């Protein structure tokens, strides 16, 4: 029988970037859904590190399409419109940013050409995750070209829209609170 960690994404080490911890604290201080998302992020980390029970693992998933704009980037869907942006390379996961879907989209867009140097992180900063086996890449885990083109098209359309245009289109929703 596989243990919790072997089932949990095939990882051996986890690193929390200081920006991730800042955004986590900000969300927690905002209250409401943001605080719930912060709690869910901590629960996700607890599942990976073995502090929370494995039953909760089904509540979290990496987004289906992955993220092609930053090399090795993945997003974790926390629900309620919140995501964790992370980088997974080999069997190491770096938690980079936490925010709403739109915030994460903008953050990724601003860091589109960035590459995270996992070797620059000191060994003592990594949180060990025991018992994981190497992650096997299957055809399900690969981004097909059709999905990639759809995401590129969506990104180009979103790049043409600014906040003023969105407010004009959706003005009835904003003003009728």
Z-matrix of the N, CA and C atoms (Angstrom, degrees):
N
C 1 1.458
C 2 1.525 1 109.32
N 3 1.328 2 116.00 1 137.70
C 4 1.453 3 120.94 2 -179.92
C 5 1.515 4 110.34 3 -76.74
N 6 1.325 5 116.98 4 140.77
C 7 1.464 6 117.94 5 176.52
C 8 1.529 7 110.23 6 -81.65
N 9 1.306 8 116.17 7 175.52
C 10 1.465 9 122.44 8 -175.39
C 11 1.522 10 111.60 9 -55.31
N 12 1.311 11 117.38 10 -43.16
C 13 1.448 12 120.82 11 -175.06
C 14 1.515 13 111.67 12 -72.23
N 15 1.321 14 117.51 13 -35.65
C 16 1.447 15 120.03 14 178.27
C 17 1.523 16 109.97 15 -65.50
N 18 1.311 17 116.79 16 -33.37
C 19 1.448 18 120.31 17 177.93
C 20 1.528 19 110.19 18 -78.10
N 21 1.312 20 117.39 19 -27.99
C 22 1.461 21 122.00 20 -171.67
C 23 1.523 22 112.00 21 -87.82
N 24 1.297 23 116.12 22 75.08
C 25 1.451 24 122.77 23 166.06
C 26 1.529 25 115.52 24 73.25
N 27 1.302 26 121.41 25 5.24
C 28 1.454 27 123.21 26 176.06
C 29 1.514 28 115.28 27 62.63
N 30 1.310 29 118.75 28 40.19
C 31 1.461 30 122.65 29 -176.73
C 32 1.519 31 111.25 30 -106.25
N 33 1.338 32 115.06 31 153.13
C 34 1.467 33 120.80 32 175.57
C 35 1.528 34 113.00 33 -115.92
N 36 1.336 35 117.90 34 -23.15
C 37 1.465 36 120.03 35 -176.95
C 38 1.529 37 110.17 36 -148.04
N 39 1.328 38 114.33 37 150.24
C 40 1.460 39 122.44 38 -176.90
C 41 1.523 40 108.59 39 -134.44
N 42 1.342 41 116.34 40 139.57
C 43 1.456 42 121.22 41 177.35
C 44 1.523 43 108.79 42 -132.17
N 45 1.322 44 115.99 43 132.35
C 46 1.465 45 122.11 44 177.33
C 47 1.519 46 108.45 45 -100.66
N 48 1.321 47 116.04 46 108.10
C 49 1.459 48 121.61 47 177.86
C 50 1.531 49 108.86 48 -63.93
N 51 1.327 50 118.34 49 145.82
C 52 1.470 51 120.07 50 179.07
C 53 1.536 52 113.20 51 -56.83
N 54 1.332 53 118.04 52 -34.15
C 55 1.462 54 120.79 53 176.98
C 56 1.529 55 110.65 54 -63.27
N 57 1.317 56 116.86 55 -38.85
C 58 1.467 57 120.45 56 177.83
C 59 1.527 58 109.83 57 -60.84
N 60 1.323 59 116.22 58 -46.10
C 61 1.469 60 119.41 59 -179.49
C 62 1.529 61 111.75 60 -64.61
N 63 1.348 62 117.63 61 -36.01
C 64 1.470 63 120.01 62 176.48
C 65 1.525 64 111.41 63 -65.32
N 66 1.342 65 116.83 64 -45.38
C 67 1.467 66 119.00 65 -179.78
C 68 1.525 67 110.97 66 -67.21
N 69 1.310 68 117.20 67 -32.40
C 70 1.466 69 121.22 68 176.15
C 71 1.529 70 110.00 69 -63.08
N 72 1.321 71 116.91 70 -45.83
C 73 1.468 72 121.06 71 179.22
C 74 1.529 73 111.24 72 -65.26
N 75 1.331 74 116.83 73 -39.44
C 76 1.471 75 120.27 74 178.38
C 77 1.526 76 111.14 75 -62.20
N 78 1.322 77 116.18 76 -45.94
C 79 1.467 78 119.27 77 179.84
C 80 1.523 79 110.93 78 -62.39
N 81 1.307 80 115.87 79 -42.09
C 82 1.466 81 119.60 80 -179.70
C 83 1.532 82 110.50 81 -61.84
N 84 1.316 83 117.26 82 -38.04
C 85 1.471 84 120.47 83 -178.69
C 86 1.530 85 112.75 84 -72.88
N 87 1.339 86 117.75 85 -22.84
C 88 1.465 87 120.54 86 179.70
C 89 1.529 88 111.98 87 -73.54
N 90 1.314 89 117.78 88 -23.48
C 91 1.458 90 120.50 89 -179.13
C 92 1.519 91 112.10 90 74.78
N 93 1.334 92 116.93 91 -174.50
C 94 1.463 93 122.44 92 177.94
C 95 1.523 94 112.98 93 61.18
N 96 1.344 95 114.83 94 -141.08
C 97 1.463 96 120.38 95 -179.02
C 98 1.527 97 111.69 96 -62.62
N 99 1.332 98 116.67 97 -32.30
C 100 1.458 99 120.31 98 179.46
C 101 1.529 100 110.35 99 -62.26
N 102 1.326 101 117.42 100 -43.68
C 103 1.468 102 121.24 101 178.41
C 104 1.531 103 110.81 102 -65.96
N 105 1.320 104 116.80 103 -36.98
C 106 1.475 105 120.65 104 176.82
C 107 1.527 106 109.34 105 -63.24
N 108 1.337 107 117.01 106 -42.55
C 109 1.465 108 121.06 107 178.14
C 110 1.532 109 110.71 108 -63.03
N 111 1.326 110 117.68 109 -39.23
C 112 1.468 111 120.98 110 177.92
C 113 1.529 112 110.16 111 -62.96
N 114 1.333 113 116.53 112 -42.60
C 115 1.468 114 120.22 113 177.24
C 116 1.527 115 111.21 114 -63.21
N 117 1.332 116 116.38 115 -39.45
C 118 1.465 117 120.11 116 178.88
C 119 1.525 118 111.06 117 -66.18
N 120 1.336 119 116.68 118 -36.04
C 121 1.464 120 120.35 119 177.30
C 122 1.528 121 110.04 120 -63.34
N 123 1.327 122 116.56 121 -43.54
C 124 1.470 123 120.26 122 177.20
C 125 1.532 124 110.87 123 -63.95
N 126 1.321 125 116.27 124 -38.01
C 127 1.465 126 119.96 125 177.89
C 128 1.528 127 110.63 126 -64.11
N 129 1.335 128 116.75 127 -42.14
C 130 1.465 129 121.53 128 177.26
C 131 1.529 130 110.56 129 -58.85
N 132 1.328 131 116.24 130 -45.37
C 133 1.469 132 120.63 131 178.69
C 134 1.523 133 109.93 132 -63.47
N 135 1.336 134 115.89 133 -40.91
C 136 1.463 135 119.98 134 177.90
C 137 1.513 136 113.05 135 -60.99
N 138 1.322 137 116.72 136 -37.88
C 139 1.465 138 120.56 137 177.86
C 140 1.516 139 110.18 138 -65.74
N 141 1.337 140 116.67 139 -42.74
C 142 1.464 141 120.12 140 179.81
C 143 1.523 142 112.14 141 -64.74
N 144 1.327 143 116.00 142 -38.47
C 145 1.466 144 119.46 143 -175.92
C 146 1.521 145 112.96 144 -90.31
N 147 1.326 146 117.28 145 -1.83
C 148 1.458 147 120.71 146 176.46
C 149 1.511 148 114.61 147 87.99
N 150 1.338 149 118.53 148 8.17
C 151 1.460 150 121.08 149 -179.19
C 152 1.520 151 112.19 150 -83.67
N 153 1.338 152 117.05 151 -22.67
C 154 1.461 153 121.50 152 178.97
C 155 1.525 154 109.69 153 -112.98
N 156 1.314 155 118.01 154 154.82
C 157 1.462 156 120.15 155 -178.59
C 158 1.533 157 112.54 156 -65.19
N 159 1.332 158 115.38 157 154.02
C 160 1.462 159 121.58 158 -176.73
C 161 1.522 160 112.90 159 -69.16
N 162 1.348 161 118.26 160 -19.84
C 163 1.462 162 118.54 161 -178.29
C 164 1.521 163 111.55 162 -59.62
N 165 1.299 164 117.28 163 -29.74
C 166 1.454 165 121.20 164 -178.21
C 167 1.514 166 113.74 165 -72.13
N 168 1.323 167 117.44 166 -14.16
C 169 1.457 168 121.71 167 -176.51
C 170 1.518 169 112.47 168 -58.09
N 171 1.316 170 117.90 169 -33.78
C 172 1.462 171 121.76 170 -178.08
C 173 1.533 172 111.32 171 -66.40
N 174 1.324 173 117.93 172 -18.30
C 175 1.468 174 121.59 173 -178.96
C 176 1.522 175 112.68 174 -75.46
N 177 1.323 176 117.24 175 -17.69
C 178 1.456 177 121.20 176 -175.68
C 179 1.515 178 110.09 177 -119.91
N 180 1.327 179 114.89 178 140.65
C 181 1.456 180 118.67 179 177.06
C 182 1.521 181 109.17 180 -147.63
N 183 1.314 182 114.45 181 150.48
C 184 1.450 183 118.75 182 171.87
C 185 1.522 184 106.20 183 -74.41
N 186 1.327 185 116.32 184 144.12
C 187 1.459 186 119.10 185 -178.60
C 188 1.519 187 109.04 186 -61.19
N 189 1.306 188 115.90 187 147.92
C 190 1.455 189 122.68 188 -170.86
C 191 1.526 190 112.95 189 -60.98
N 192 1.300 191 116.85 190 -41.52
C 193 1.462 192 119.53 191 -172.03
C 194 1.520 193 114.15 192 -88.91
N 195 1.294 194 118.84 193 -8.85
C 196 1.456 195 119.49 194 -177.59
C 197 1.514 196 110.41 195 72.23
N 198 1.295 197 117.64 196 -157.71
C 199 1.455 198 121.26 197 -177.92
C 200 1.516 199 108.41 198 -147.91
N 201 1.330 200 117.55 199 110.15
C 202 1.456 201 121.70 200 -174.54
C 203 1.533 202 113.35 201 -87.87
N 204 1.345 203 119.07 202 -13.76
C 205 1.465 204 120.59 203 -173.46
C 206 1.516 205 112.96 204 -73.79
N 207 1.319 206 117.89 205 -25.13
C 208 1.463 207 122.39 206 176.60
C 209 1.525 208 106.74 207 -125.77
N 210 1.306 209 115.91 208 131.36
C 211 1.458 210 121.05 209 -176.42
C 212 1.533 211 111.17 210 -59.41
N 213 1.322 212 116.65 211 131.70
C 214 1.471 213 125.68 212 178.39
C 215 1.528 214 113.36 213 65.05
N 216 1.331 215 117.40 214 16.98
C 217 1.459 216 121.34 215 -177.60
C 218 1.529 217 110.72 216 -83.18
N 219 1.326 218 115.35 217 140.96
C 220 1.459 219 122.61 218 175.96
C 221 1.521 220 108.15 219 -137.98
N 222 1.323 221 115.31 220 158.57
C 223 1.462 222 120.09 221 177.33
C 224 1.520 223 108.16 222 -123.77
N 225 1.318 224 115.42 223 142.78
C 226 1.457 225 122.15 224 176.28
C 227 1.525 226 107.28 225 -107.37
N 228 1.319 227 116.06 226 126.84
C 229 1.457 228 121.57 227 178.93
C 230 1.523 229 108.67 228 -84.86
N 231 1.346 230 116.14 229 117.11
C 232 1.469 231 121.16 230 179.28
C 233 1.527 232 111.92 231 -95.14
N 234 1.315 233 117.37 232 -7.74
C 235 1.453 234 121.13 233 -175.69
C 236 1.518 235 110.26 234 88.64
N 237 1.320 236 116.59 235 168.80
C 238 1.474 237 123.40 236 179.92
C 239 1.527 238 112.27 237 56.06
N 240 1.338 239 117.53 238 25.78
C 241 1.459 240 120.59 239 177.43
C 242 1.509 241 115.21 240 81.01
N 243 1.323 242 119.53 241 14.13
C 244 1.467 243 122.80 242 -178.56
C 245 1.526 244 110.41 243 -111.00
N 246 1.331 245 115.30 244 147.58
C 247 1.453 246 122.47 245 -178.20
C 248 1.530 247 110.02 246 -137.14
N 249 1.331 248 113.84 247 157.61
C 250 1.464 249 121.60 248 167.31
C 251 1.521 250 106.07 249 -111.39
N 252 1.329 251 116.91 250 129.73
C 253 1.454 252 121.51 251 174.80
C 254 1.520 253 106.67 252 -97.00
N 255 1.317 254 116.42 253 128.43
C 256 1.461 255 119.54 254 -178.53
C 257 1.529 256 109.82 255 -143.82
N 258 1.310 257 114.66 256 167.90
C 259 1.457 258 121.72 257 174.88
C 260 1.518 259 106.97 258 -120.64
N 261 1.325 260 115.05 259 130.08
C 262 1.458 261 119.96 260 177.07
C 263 1.515 262 107.76 261 -118.62
N 264 1.310 263 114.69 262 119.39
C 265 1.460 264 120.35 263 177.86
C 266 1.514 265 107.41 264 -135.24
N 267 1.296 266 114.53 265 133.20
C 268 1.455 267 121.37 266 -173.13
C 269 1.531 268 107.04 267 54.83
N 270 1.290 269 117.92 268 -120.33
C 271 1.468 270 120.06 269 179.17
C 272 1.516 271 110.89 270 -117.62
N 273 1.341 272 115.33 271 30.15
C 274 1.454 273 121.25 272 179.44
C 275 1.528 274 109.49 273 -118.16
N 276 1.320 275 115.35 274 140.73
C 277 1.454 276 121.88 275 -179.36
C 278 1.521 277 108.73 276 -123.93
N 279 1.340 278 116.08 277 128.66
C 280 1.451 279 122.07 278 177.15
C 281 1.518 280 107.72 279 -112.21
N 282 1.327 281 116.37 280 120.95
C 283 1.461 282 121.65 281 176.73
C 284 1.525 283 107.29 282 -85.97
N 285 1.343 284 117.00 283 116.71
C 286 1.461 285 121.38 284 -172.11
C 287 1.510 286 114.43 285 -102.11
N 288 1.338 287 117.06 286 -45.01
C 289 1.459 288 120.43 287 -169.84
C 290 1.519 289 108.88 288 -151.87
N 291 1.325 290 115.64 289 149.34
C 292 1.461 291 122.30 290 179.11
C 293 1.517 292 107.31 291 -135.17
N 294 1.331 293 116.91 292 130.08
C 295 1.455 294 119.72 293 179.03
C 296 1.509 295 111.99 294 -177.68
N 297 1.327 296 115.15 295 -172.31
C 298 1.461 297 119.71 296 177.08
C 299 1.526 298 108.65 297 -69.38
N 300 1.311 299 114.77 298 167.48
C 301 1.463 300 119.53 299 178.90
C 302 1.529 301 110.27 300 -55.49
N 303 1.332 302 117.17 301 -45.38
C 304 1.463 303 121.28 302 -179.00
C 305 1.524 304 111.89 303 -67.19
N 306 1.327 305 117.62 304 -41.41
C 307 1.466 306 120.77 305 177.39
C 308 1.529 307 110.63 306 -60.71
N 309 1.324 308 116.02 307 -44.20
C 310 1.466 309 120.29 308 179.44
C 311 1.520 310 110.67 309 -64.33
N 312 1.336 311 117.15 310 -40.65
C 313 1.457 312 121.13 311 177.50
C 314 1.521 313 110.08 312 -57.93
N 315 1.343 314 116.99 313 -47.89
C 316 1.463 315 121.07 314 -179.60
C 317 1.533 316 111.38 315 -65.98
N 318 1.334 317 117.16 316 -40.06
C 319 1.461 318 120.57 317 -179.99
C 320 1.534 319 110.11 318 -63.20
N 321 1.315 320 116.38 319 -44.51
C 322 1.470 321 120.56 320 178.90
C 323 1.517 322 110.11 321 -64.17
N 324 1.313 323 116.97 322 -41.75
C 325 1.464 324 121.00 323 179.42
C 326 1.528 325 110.87 324 -61.05
N 327 1.328 326 117.91 325 -40.35
C 328 1.473 327 121.66 326 179.06
C 329 1.528 328 111.99 327 -69.55
N 330 1.321 329 117.17 328 -27.61
C 331 1.462 330 121.16 329 -177.26
C 332 1.529 331 111.67 330 -109.74
N 333 1.303 332 116.28 331 25.37
C 334 1.467 333 123.45 332 -172.28
C 335 1.528 334 113.26 333 -54.49
N 336 1.305 335 119.69 334 -36.45
C 337 1.462 336 121.15 335 -176.57
C 338 1.527 337 112.57 336 -98.78
N 339 1.312 338 116.90 337 0.58
C 340 1.467 339 120.19 338 -175.64
C 341 1.528 340 111.20 339 -71.79
N 342 1.301 341 115.04 340 145.90
C 343 1.461 342 121.26 341 171.55
C 344 1.519 343 107.08 342 -125.46
N 345 1.309 344 115.96 343 129.10
C 346 1.459 345 121.39 344 -177.81
C 347 1.516 346 108.70 345 -87.80
N 348 1.314 347 116.29 346 126.83
C 349 1.462 348 121.50 347 179.87
C 350 1.524 349 109.20 348 -90.10
N 351 1.320 350 116.55 349 97.65
C 352 1.456 351 121.25 350 -178.25
C 353 1.522 352 111.94 351 -65.31
N 354 1.323 353 116.47 352 -26.59
C 355 1.462 354 119.98 353 -179.87
C 356 1.526 355 112.54 354 -71.73
N 357 1.340 356 117.37 355 -18.06
C 358 1.466 357 119.99 356 179.16
C 359 1.531 358 111.87 357 -77.74
N 360 1.323 359 117.22 358 -12.96
C 361 1.464 360 121.16 359 178.53
C 362 1.525 361 108.15 360 -81.31
N 363 1.326 362 116.54 361 128.30
C 364 1.466 363 119.28 362 -178.44
C 365 1.528 364 110.21 363 -65.60
N 366 1.291 365 116.00 364 147.81
C 367 1.470 366 121.43 365 -177.76
C 368 1.529 367 112.37 366 -59.06
N 369 1.324 368 117.11 367 -32.27
C 370 1.465 369 119.97 368 -178.50
C 371 1.526 370 112.39 369 -72.49
N 372 1.342 371 117.73 370 -16.37
C 373 1.467 372 120.94 371 -179.27
C 374 1.528 373 112.40 372 -82.20
N 375 1.325 374 116.89 373 -18.23
C 376 1.465 375 120.70 374 -179.35
C 377 1.519 376 110.48 375 -75.86
N 378 1.315 377 116.40 376 137.52
C 379 1.469 378 122.49 377 174.40
C 380 1.519 379 106.47 378 -95.08
N 381 1.325 380 116.41 379 119.06
C 382 1.457 381 120.05 380 -177.53
C 383 1.524 382 111.58 381 -73.15
N 384 1.310 383 114.83 382 138.94
C 385 1.458 384 122.33 383 175.23
C 386 1.516 385 105.56 384 -119.06
N 387 1.322 386 117.30 385 117.32
C 388 1.461 387 120.46 386 -171.84
C 389 1.506 388 115.39 387 -81.64
N 390 1.335 389 115.63 388 152.60
C 391 1.449 390 123.59 389 166.82
C 392 1.513 391 118.49 390 73.39
N 393 1.316 392 119.62 391 13.66
C 394 1.458 393 119.36 392 -177.27
C 395 1.519 394 111.42 393 -82.90
N 396 1.293 395 116.08 394 147.95
C 397 1.460 396 122.75 395 175.27
C 398 1.515 397 108.80 396 -99.92
N 399 1.333 398 117.79 397 160.92
C 400 1.461 399 119.23 398 178.73
C 401 1.525 400 111.99 399 -55.68
N 402 1.314 401 115.15 400 144.19
C 403 1.459 402 120.39 401 178.68
C 404 1.515 403 108.38 402 -79.05
N 405 1.327 404 116.79 403 127.60
C 406 1.450 405 121.13 404 177.85
C 407 1.514 406 108.52 405 -96.48
N 408 1.304 407 115.77 406 132.33
C 409 1.468 408 119.81 407 177.44
C 410 1.521 409 107.97 408 -86.96
N 411 1.302 410 115.84 409 121.91
C 412 1.456 411 121.16 410 177.46
C 413 1.515 412 107.98 411 -110.34
N 414 1.294 413 115.53 412 172.18
C 415 1.459 414 119.31 413 179.13
C 416 1.519 415 110.57 414 -63.66
N 417 1.338 416 118.38 415 -26.99
C 418 1.460 417 121.31 416 177.87
C 419 1.521 418 110.87 417 -68.21
N 420 1.326 419 117.69 418 -29.74
C 421 1.452 420 121.18 419 -177.03
C 422 1.525 421 113.37 420 -83.80
N 423 1.306 422 117.73 421 -11.18
C 424 1.455 423 121.03 422 -178.26
C 425 1.521 424 110.26 423 -89.37
N 426 1.304 425 116.19 424 145.93
C 427 1.465 426 120.93 425 178.32
C 428 1.525 427 107.77 426 -85.21
N 429 1.316 428 117.10 427 122.08
C 430 1.462 429 118.96 428 178.82
C 431 1.528 430 108.65 429 -78.65
N 432 1.313 431 115.76 430 157.19
C 433 1.466 432 121.07 431 -176.10
C 434 1.522 433 111.99 432 -60.18
N 435 1.315 434 117.41 433 -38.22
C 436 1.456 435 120.39 434 -178.88
C 437 1.529 436 111.20 435 -60.96
N 438 1.327 437 117.23 436 -44.32
C 439 1.459 438 120.92 437 177.69
C 440 1.522 439 110.87 438 -64.36
N 441 1.320 440 115.96 439 -39.14
C 442 1.461 441 119.64 440 -179.30
C 443 1.526 442 110.78 441 -63.89
N 444 1.346 443 116.98 442 -44.09
C 445 1.463 444 119.78 443 178.48
C 446 1.521 445 110.98 444 -63.76
N 447 1.328 446 117.42 445 -38.02
C 448 1.465 447 120.73 446 178.32
C 449 1.521 448 110.03 447 -63.31
N 450 1.320 449 117.75 448 -42.03
C 451 1.454 450 121.24 449 178.74
C 452 1.528 451 111.21 450 -67.36
N 453 1.343 452 117.54 451 -38.67
C 454 1.453 453 120.49 452 177.80
C 455 1.524 454 110.77 453 -63.88
N 456 1.331 455 115.87 454 -41.26
C 457 1.459 456 119.96 455 178.30
C 458 1.525 457 110.27 456 -62.73
N 459 1.338 458 116.52 457 -46.19
C 460 1.467 459 120.62 458 179.05
C 461 1.526 460 110.62 459 -59.94
N 462 1.315 461 116.69 460 -42.11
C 463 1.464 462 120.56 461 179.68
C 464 1.528 463 110.71 462 -64.79
N 465 1.344 464 117.87 463 -39.67
C 466 1.459 465 119.44 464 179.73
C 467 1.527 466 111.11 465 -67.68
N 468 1.330 467 117.28 466 -38.50
C 469 1.461 468 120.57 467 177.20
C 470 1.521 469 110.15 468 -65.51
N 471 1.348 470 117.08 469 -45.25
C 472 1.458 471 120.91 470 179.79
C 473 1.525 472 111.18 471 -64.22
N 474 1.332 473 117.03 472 -30.70
C 475 1.452 474 120.62 473 178.18
C 476 1.513 475 112.48 474 -67.40
N 477 1.338 476 116.72 475 -26.78
C 478 1.460 477 121.29 476 179.93
C 479 1.523 478 112.17 477 -83.06
N 480 1.329 479 116.85 478 -18.54
C 481 1.456 480 121.03 479 179.94
C 482 1.520 481 109.94 480 -93.82
N 483 1.307 482 116.06 481 131.55
C 484 1.456 483 119.11 482 173.94
C 485 1.527 484 108.42 483 -111.02
N 486 1.306 485 116.87 484 174.37
C 487 1.465 486 121.18 485 -177.11
C 488 1.528 487 111.99 486 -59.84
N 489 1.338 488 117.26 487 -36.00
C 490 1.465 489 120.21 488 -179.48
C 491 1.528 490 111.15 489 -64.16
N 492 1.327 491 116.71 490 -42.27
C 493 1.465 492 120.40 491 178.74
C 494 1.524 493 110.98 492 -65.52
N 495 1.312 494 116.89 493 -41.87
C 496 1.463 495 120.21 494 178.62
C 497 1.522 496 111.42 495 -64.75
N 498 1.329 497 116.87 496 -39.42
C 499 1.468 498 119.80 497 177.74
C 500 1.523 499 111.45 498 -64.15
N 501 1.341 500 116.13 499 -37.15
C 502 1.454 501 120.19 500 179.48
C 503 1.528 502 110.56 501 -67.34
N 504 1.320 503 116.83 502 -43.83
C 505 1.469 504 121.43 503 -179.66
C 506 1.524 505 110.94 504 -66.41
N 507 1.316 506 116.41 505 -42.90
C 508 1.459 507 120.96 506 -175.52
C 509 1.536 508 112.39 507 -105.35
N 510 1.316 509 117.66 508 27.96
C 511 1.467 510 120.93 509 -175.69
C 512 1.524 511 112.48 510 -60.20
N 513 1.311 512 118.38 511 -34.64
C 514 1.468 513 120.94 512 179.23
C 515 1.507 514 112.10 513 -63.01
N 516 1.319 515 117.59 514 -33.85
C 517 1.455 516 120.93 515 179.67
C 518 1.524 517 111.36 516 -72.94
N 519 1.299 518 116.79 517 -36.87
C 520 1.465 519 120.45 518 -176.78
C 521 1.531 520 110.97 519 -76.20
N 522 1.321 521 117.50 520 -43.13
C 523 1.467 522 120.74 521 -173.71
C 524 1.532 523 114.03 522 -78.55
N 525 1.294 524 119.02 523 -17.47
C 526 1.469 525 121.60 524 -175.37
C 527 1.512 526 113.61 525 -94.21
N 528 1.267 527 119.05 526 22.82
C 529 1.468 528 121.48 527 -179.83
C 530 1.447 529 110.44 528 -65.67
